[in-house]
């Protein structure tokens, strides 16, 4: 097969759990104001998170106190504004669209994040949680432990982008309840009495990368074919393999190749939940943290770039091989170069909850933009046993039918 070079924008949302969840452009986002349009998810609507002044170079709101009653303003996901929980007074947040930076700036970005925030360390799960200076942390949002102490000093790169929360905690709680009811092997009493209270909203750190790639490759693939033979008086089909060489070049552009930068949430959970509309991210503004917290990264930008390249190579291998019809890969060698690399270090919204069932703790996670929920639920041994017995009965029935009709 002759290979044709291609240049495409890659969306990892389907394959890797990453990538945009909306096809709307940033220009469309800029045109929408107030609450913005909504997207149906699991039977309810969630705000797409538009803000007054999105895309405009305006000075951010500087107040932290409600001008009407003096209470602390909090970020309200439903309106995309700062809102007073006591009297309802609202203030606009003017957020410029985020910018992608050149890879050469990865270690140069500093900022005064330590002056704007403070950090709490959990002695139970070792998560380090960043909160704005008005907040007092009582429990860890990741494991529910009250054993949290404030760190005197910390050094961390300031994010340059952020995706604000787009759904409220009550909407996230409803998504979690629907998730619990769908656990097929969970005990009935768990699904009946599951509660999603005490959820905490937290921003998780991640890096996204844009890069043009050029790959040269060679290899040997095999395709099965069958020949008919007579063995002991019976006609049988014998499988054989026909090998053929491949080689060529491949051009590909990755857009928003995302890498998780924390280990506080299980990687399997992160990969299935991190489907975000990165094109709607805004420049970092600590006002979006009012009422929420943010997790410090465990893997810095350099480490995440190495992870991104490994993810890109795996994707490129699959894309190249998908051009050919084959059954087995005998050998495959690929050399890839990366150019025009841009990145964002951004914070992604997630609701985190935990619950206890029969003296054991479980956690669940809700994407703060679209309400998608994942977590771990208890398993009923009785239901699992029934499923195993049913599966064995079906296999036995199939074997019996094959025996009698063959």
C-alpha positions, 0 to 999 in steps of 0.5 A: 500500500502506498502511503500519503502524507497527511497533516491533521489536527488531533483530538484525543477525547475519544482515544485517550480521554482528552480533548475538547467536548465542544466544537464551538470556537473561541470566537463563538465563546467571545460572542456569548455573554452572561450565563452563556449557552447550555449543553445537555448532559445526562438529562440536565443542562450545564453552563458552557462557562462564558464570562462578561468580557471574555476575550477582552483586555480588561482589568480583573475585578479587584474586590474580595468582599461584597460591596453591599454586606461585606461577606466574602464573594465566591465564584458562581459557576452558573453565572460565571461571576463573583457572587455574594452567598449572603445577599446575592450581589454579583460582580463580573469577572473580565477574563481574557482568552488564554494564550499558548506559550513557546516551549522555551518559556516552560521553566521561565514562568514564575509569577507571584502565586505564593503571594496570592495563595497559601498551601495546605498539606494533608498528612493522610494522602499527601495532597497539597492544596492551594487556596486563596488567602481568605479560606481556611481548610478544615478537611482535605478535599481529596480524602476527607481527612481533617489532618491538614496543616498549612505549609509556611512556604512553597515554590510552584510555577504559577498557572497561565490558564484556567477552565472555570467551573461551569456546573454548580455543586448541586448539579454535580451531586445529581450527576453523582447520584445517577452514577451510583444508581447505574452501578450494576454490581453494587449492593441495593442498599448502597444505590438506595441510600447513596448521598453525594454531600460534602463534595469539594470543588478543586482545580487539578493541574495539567499541561496541554501541548500543540506540536507538529510532528514528522515521522519516518517509519519502516516495518514488516506486517503479516496477513493471514490466509488459509489453505485446505489440506487433507489430514487423516482423511479429513479436510482441514483449514490451515492458517498461514501468514503472508508478510509484506514490508511497509515504509514511508513518512507521516506528518501530523499536528497535535492540538491540545495534547493533554497530560495530567500533572497530579497523582492525587486522583487515580490515573484511570479516573483522570484519563476517563474524566479529562475531556475538557473544552480547552479552547475555552480556557481563560488566562489565570485569575485567582478570582476563579478560585474564590470558594474553591481550591487548586492542587499543586502539580507533582510532575512539572512541565518538563516531565509532562512534555516527556509524557506528552511525547510518549502519548504522541508516539503511541498515537502516531503508531496506531494512525500509521498502522491503521492505513494498512490491512494486516493481522500481525505486526512482525516489526515496526520502527518509527522516528519522530521529530517534534517542532513548533511546540506550544504549551499551556499550564492550566487548572481544570475543575473537578468536584471530589466526593467521598463516602463510607459504606460498611466501614470502608471509604470510597471516592467519586469524581465529577468533571466540573465542566460537563458533569461526567462522573467516575468513581469506585463503588462497593461490589455485591458478592451475591450479584457477582456470583449470579452473573458468573453462574448465568455466564456459565449457563450460557456457555454450557448451552452454546456448547450443547447446541454446537455439539448437537448441530455440528 
